[in-house]
């Protein structure tokens, strides 16, 4: 096996130092309850009731009866609990895809990161659809049936039908004694494991799970689609690099994208192609003006701006806005073939504010004819950005979201500003977890 690479410096911004204990200690001696599980809540935790109190219980499926230990009773309105034993199993319960995360293990020793791995794939997608539809109804004011689609296997070679073999980036933690593994579920305790079934095969084979890394903080496994897989060890003493960062290549269809090795890229092997295709399909061609002031907000390295350009041709004008300077640099190179494409380093809210303040009559007309693509972080665009986008009155918006509640909230805000949800596609880009990705088109009401 190739030896892991220890970089002289590595970007550790936003990662912090390895905590030795969870922020809220998990009780292992709380009361044990028998619970009838009712539904799945946002976040992937099942919902039950005990003597009128809500109990959020992990590792259960709606329709089951389980024995569960209360791990957090600090709240007056709800408790948290871990399943200890399944008394009446759902027909959709399966052997966990990751043995180290199975309900047969003590909760404090269950690996985190595959919280739906005990549920049959079809039911996983149905539960995610329920959560998204419920969020749209409650927060977006929209009644809509939702289907969460499996990723087209032609876009994700090597990914298996049981939802394993898809992660191209994996972070492992290092315990004080140097042992390697993921955190236990809902904990900062490192759990040694013998397998990584969600990882793509080349990373599962490369992972140094039996090795010791005394003095290290994290082990990152990275398998770019256009470069060799790597193991990257980050030491406790390493800080944000000031010099050159390693750059790698990701391939989507016939297109190659430069991206920092430790920069953001979709983690599912087929995610970039899936989302590119969805954005292309959801843009209403009758509303699209290639010469308008089209925007790609939270544009990263230019993936979705390129998808727009590939669909509508060399005359497309589009500005990709991203706050990360390195990502913007790569976006400029990745979009170079379109004369009308440019990449701007700016916070999205500030860019929109300056656009609104400085745009003349002609520019405002080009903005009203525009299509705006948004791919915000998990927290969503939020009220300020939504208000500023709506003030420009673009013809249509295509919103890519990885959090159903944030998406539903922002759809509700956009509806209040005169936009309506016309179409929605949802994809299972995180199999065996509770996460779901959705792409929505909203149009201005005339």
N, C-alpha and C positions, 0 to 999 in steps of 0.2 A: 504494500500500500504506500502511495506517495506520502512523504512526511508533511505534516501541516506547516503552512507558512506563517511565520510570526512577523508581521509588518513592523517597521521601525516606528510608524505612527498609524493610527487608525481613527476614523471619525467615530467618536463616542458621544456626540451631542445627543441630548435627550434620553440617554440610556442611564446615566448615573452610575453610582457604585452599586455593587451587588449587595442587596439587603440580606441580613442573616435571618430575619424573622418576618412573617407577614405583618402588615400594618394593624390588623385586628386579629389577635390570637384565635385560632380555631379550637373550639372545645371538643375534647374527645371523651368527655364523661357527662354530656348532657342527657336529658331524658330521651327515651326511645318511644316513638309513637307508631301506631298503625294508621296509614293514610290512604285515602282514595284519591288518586291523581286525576285532575279535571282537564287541564289544558297546559299548553306551553306559553310562557311569557316571553317578551322581548329579552334577549340575553341568553335564551336557551334553557332556562330553569323551569321546571314543571311547577304547577300551582295546585295546592291542596288546601283544605281547611281543617282546623282542629279547634273545637269548642268556640267557633265563631272567629277565630284568628286565621289570617292567611299564613300558610307555610310554603315557602319556596324550597323545593326539594330537588336536589341534583340527581342525575343518573336514573331518572324515571321517565315513563311514557304515559300520556293520557290514556285512561282506562285501566291502568294497573292499580293493584293494592300492594303497598310496600311497607316494610318496617324501616324507619328512618330515625337517625339520631339528630337531635337539635344541636347545631353548632354555634348558633348566634341567636340569643334571646334578648338582646339589648334593646330592641325596638318594641314599642307598645302595640303597633299595628300589625307587625308581621314577624315571623321567625324564619331562620334558614336551617336547612337540614340536609344530611347526606343519606342516601339509600344504603341500607345495610343488607337487606334481603328482599327479594321480589316474591311476594306471597301469591299473587295472581298476575301472570305475565301477559303482556299484550301479544297478539299474534305477530306483531311487527318487531318484537324483540329478537335480536340475533346475537350470536357470539361476537363480542367486541372485536373490531378490526385490529385493535392494539391491545394485546394481552395485558400490558402493563397499566392500562386504564380501565380494566374490567371491574365490574361490581364485586367480583369475587375477592378483590384486594381490599385491604383496609383503606378507607377514604383518604387518609393522610399519605398513603403510598401510591395513589392512583395518578398516573401521569396526566398532566393537563394538555389541552390543545386538541382533543378529539371527543368533545362532550356529547356528540350525537353518534358516536361509533357503535353504540349498542342498538341502533334503530335501522331497520331495513331502508335502503336508499330511497325508494319511492315514498315511504312515509316521512322520511327526513324532508324531502322536497314539499310534501303536502303541509307539514307543520310550518315550514318557512313561509309558504304561501299564506297560511292562516295569519301568521304574525304580521306580514306585510299588508294584507287586506284589512286587518283590524286597525293597524296604524293609520292607513289611508282613511278609514271611516271616522276614527276618533279625532285625528289631528288634521287631516286634510279635508274633511267634509265630503269625501268621495266614496260612493258605493261602487265597488268594482271587484269582479272575480279575478283572481290572480293565479297564474300557473308559473311555477318555478321549473325551468327547463334544465335538463342535464346538458353538459357541454358536448357539443358535436365531437365525436371521437376523431373525426378527420382533422380537427383543429388542435387536438391534444394527443399526439402519439405517445403511447406508453402508459397513459392513464387508464386504470382498470375500472370495470363496471361497478365494483364495490366501493368506489370513491377513494381508493388508495393510489399511491404513485404519482401525485400531482404537484407536490410542493417543490419548487426550484430554489427556495431559500429557507433555511432552517437555522434557528438560533438555539444553541444549547448553553446551559448555565454551568458554572463550575463551583462546586462546594468548597468549603474551607480545607478539606483534606485532598482537594484536587480531582475528586470524582466528577464525572461529566454526566449531564442528563437534563431533561426539561424540568421546569418547576412542577410540583404537584398541583393538582387543580385547586384554584382559589387560594394559593399559598406561594411563599417564596422558599419552600423547602425543595432542594434539588433531589430528584428521584433518578437513580441510575436505571438505565434501561438496556435491553439487549437488541432492540429493533426500533426502526423509524418507518412504519408502514405508509405514512402519508407522504414521505419524501420520494422524489423521483429515484429510480433505481441507482443511478450513478452516485447520488449522495448517500443513499442507504448503504451502499457498498463502501463508500469512502469514510463514513463517519467513525471517528476514533472513540467508540463508546467504551472500550475496555481500558483506555489509556488514562493516565493521571496528568493533570496540568496544574501543578502547585504554583500559586501566585498569579494564575490567569483569572480573568473575569468572565469572558464569554468565548464560545467557539461558534463561528459562523460558517455554515456550509452553503456554498453558492454554486449553482449550475446554470450559467447563462446559456441561452439557446445558440449563441454564436461563438462560444469560447469554451475552454476546458473547465471542468468543475474544480473547485478549490476548497480547502479548509483553512480558515483564517482565525488565528488565535489573538485575542486582545488581552494584554496584560493589565493588571490593576493600575499600573502607573501611567498608562497611555492616555493622552488627551487629544483634543481636536487638532488635526494636522494643519500645518501652515504651508506646507509645500505641495508638491504634485500628488494628486490622488490617483490610484489605479483606475483605469477606464476599461470597460468591457463592452461587448457587443451583444445585442438582442436582435433576433430575426423574427419578423412577422410577415408571412407570405414571402414576397420577393424583396421586401424592404429591410434594411439593416439600420438599427438605431444605436448610436453611441450613448452610453449611460455610465455614471460612476459605479464602480463595483459595489460600493456601499450606499448608492443612491436608491431612490424609489423606483421599483418596477413591479408590475403585477406578479404575484407569487405563483399562481396556478399556471401550469405549462400552456394551457390553451386560453388563458384569460385575455391577453392582449389582442389576439386574433378575434376572440368572441366579442369583445367590447368594440373593437374597430368595426366589425361587421354590423353590430347592433346600431351604432351611431350612424353608419352609412344608410341603413334601412329606415331609421326613424326620422331622418331629415326629410321633410316634405319637399320634393324637387320643385313643385309648383310655387313654393314660397321662397326657394333659395335663389339669391342673386349673387353670382360669383364676384361681382365688382362692388358689392356692399361692404360695409365696415364690419365684417364677420369677426367674431371673437372666440378664442379658446381659453377659457378661464381656468386657473389652476392647471396649466398646460403641461407641467413636467417637462419631459424631453421631447415633446411634440408628437406623441403617439396619435392622439385623436385629431389634431390639426392635419396630420398626414393622411388620416382616414378620410377627412373631408376633401383634401386635395386630390386623393386618388379617385374619389367618386366623381368630382365635378371638374377636374382637369386643370390645365396649366394656367388658366386665367384667374384662378381663385385668389382672392385677397383675404387674408386672415391674420390676425394678431394673436399670438400665444402669450399669455400673461402668467408668470410664475415668480414666486418670491425667492426661490433658491437660485442664487447666481450661477452655480455650476450647472444646474439643470437647464437654465436658460441658455447658457453657452452651448450645451449640446443640442438644444432645440434649434438654435440658429443654424448649426451644421446639418442637422437631420432634415430641416425644411428648406435647404438651400436651393433645391431645384425649382421651387415656386418663387418667381420674381416678386409676387405680391404678398409673400409670407414674411413675417418678421417675429422675433421673439423679444419680449420686454421683461426685464427684471423689476418686479414691483409687487407689493401686496395688492391683492385684487380689490379690496375696498378702496384703497388710496388711488389706484389706477382709475377706477370707475368714477371716483369723485373728481379727479382732474379732467377726465373725459367730459363729464357733465358740465364742468365749469368752463372749459376752454373751447368746446366744440362750437364752430360757427354754423350758419344756416345750412350750408351744403353738407357739412359733416354730420349734422343731426339727421338730415334726410337719409344719408348713407347708413346711419345707425338704425333708423326706423326700418330700413330694408334688410337688416342684418339677421343672420342666424347666430345664436350664441350657444356654445357648448360649455357646460360646466362639469367639472369632475373634482368636487371639493373633498377635503379630508373627511374622516368618519363623523366629525361633528356637524357636517353640512355647511351650506353657504351662510345661513343665518340671516336675521332680519335686515341688517345694514346692507349687506351685499344684495339681497333680494330687492330691497327698496331701490337701490341704485340701478340695478339692471332694469327693473320695471320702469323707472323714470326715463330710460332711453327708448322704451317702446319698440324693441326689436320684434320682427314678425314671429319668430319661433325660438323656443329654447329646447335644447336637448340636455337633460340633466342625468349624469351618471352618479349613482349613489351606492355606498357599501353599508349604509345603516338605514333600516326601514323607518325608524322613528324620525330621524333627521330629514329624510326625504319627505315623509308625510307632513311634517311641520312646515317645510319650505314650500311644498305644494299648496298648503293652506294659506301661507303668506302670499304666494303668487296669485292664487284665486282671488284674494281680497284686492289685488292690484290689477285685476282685469285679464288674467290668463286662465285658461282652462286646460286640464289634463286631457289629451286626446288619445295617447297610446302609451302602453307600458309593456316592457319586456323584463323578465326576471330570470336570473341564471344561477345555477348551483356551482359557483366558482370556488367554494370552500367546503367540499364534501366532508362529511363526518364531523362538522362543526355546525354551530347555529347560524353562522354568517351567510348572508345572501347579497348578491349584487343586482341592482335594477337600473334600467335605462328608461327615462320617461321623456315624452315630447309634450310640451305645452305651447299653446298658440295664443296670441293676443285676440281678445274678443273684439270684433269690428263694431 
